[in-house]
Amino acid sequence: MVKLDETVLPGVGVRHDFDGRYGKRVGVITHRDGRREIFVSRRDDPDACAQSIVLSDDESEAVADLLGGSTVTRRLAQSMQDIEGLAMDWLPFEASSPYNGRPLGDAMLRTRTGASIVAVMRDGQAFPAPGPEFPLQGGDTVVVVGTPTGVKRAARLLGGLSPD
């Protein structure tokens, strides 16, 4: 398995890279503004970038799909699974939900299920920590965190079923 290194770049973002074959270092810098930059450098001098390509959101998504998904995402999901009693799921939000077009707070999700929506993905854009006034829309993906039971109850509630 490839050892993936993570380096926080103050004021810039986060750099993930690894030693590739043939003496090269390969990585991605995720800038604070969301831009992603793929780079190749020498293994003996990882700061001496030989080549870099800045990708748009659509291009980043296409490359991730072509390469079979994100190791970083899989590792994050795995680390969350390793925390006893904590679950996370990415739930599709359907237009048929009774909460479609309504503010998130109307669902009273945390009160009714014990789970929280920590982010909403919409048209390739992330909305982290949405407030109770944030309107939910069909086609969204909601990121829910809580106990395994709470996450299941949240999925039921958002789908228009009783959470119990």
Residue pairs with C-beta under 8 A, 6 or more apart in sequence:
2 18
2 19
3 18
3 19
4 16
4 17
4 18
4 71
4 72
4 75
5 15
5 16
5 17
5 18
5 27
6 14
6 15
6 16
7 14
7 15
7 16
7 17
8 14
8 15
9 15
9 29
11 32
12 29
12 31
12 32
13 29
13 30
13 31
13 32
14 29
14 30
15 27
15 28
15 29
15 30
16 27
16 28
16 30
16 72
17 25
17 26
17 27
17 28
17 39
17 41
17 46
18 25
18 26
18 27
19 25
19 43
20 26
20 40
23 42
23 43
23 44
24 40
24 41
24 42
24 43
24 50
25 40
25 41
25 42
25 43
25 46
26 38
26 39
26 40
27 38
27 39
27 41
27 46
28 36
28 37
28 38
28 39
29 36
29 37
29 39
30 36
31 37
34 57
35 54
35 55
36 54
36 55
36 60
37 52
37 53
37 54
37 55
38 52
38 53
38 55
38 63
39 49
39 50
39 51
39 52
39 53
40 49
40 50
40 51
40 52
41 47
41 48
41 49
41 50
42 48
42 50
55 63
57 124
57 125
58 124
61 124
64 70
77 88
80 86
80 87
80 88
80 145
81 87
85 147
85 148
86 145
86 146
86 147
87 145
87 146
87 147
87 148
87 150
87 151
88 143
88 144
88 145
88 151
89 143
89 144
89 151
89 155
90 121
90 141
90 142
90 143
90 144
91 141
91 142
91 143
91 144
91 154
91 155
91 158
92 140
92 141
93 99
93 100
93 120
93 136
93 137
93 138
93 139
93 140
93 141
93 142
93 158
94 100
94 138
94 159
95 137
95 138
95 139
96 138
96 160
97 136
97 138
97 158
97 159
97 160
98 160
99 106
99 107
99 136
99 158
100 136
100 137
100 138
101 135
101 136
101 137
102 135
102 136
103 132
103 133
103 134
103 135
103 136
104 117
104 120
104 130
104 131
104 132
104 133
104 134
104 135
104 136
105 131
105 132
105 133
107 136
107 157
107 158
109 115
109 116
109 117
109 144
109 154
109 157
109 158
110 116
112 153
112 157
112 163
113 146
113 150
113 151
113 153
113 154
113 157
113 163
114 146
114 147
114 149
114 150
114 153
115 144
115 145
115 146
115 147
115 150
115 151
115 153
115 154
116 144
116 145
116 146
117 130
117 142
117 143
117 144
117 154
118 128
118 129
118 143
118 144
118 145
119 126
119 127
119 128
119 129
119 130
119 142
119 143
120 126
120 127
120 130
120 134
120 136
120 140
120 141
120 142
120 143
121 127
121 140
121 141
121 142
121 143
122 137
122 139
122 140
122 141
123 139
127 134
136 142
136 158
142 158
144 151
144 154
144 155
145 151
146 154
153 163
153 164
154 163
156 162
156 163
157 163
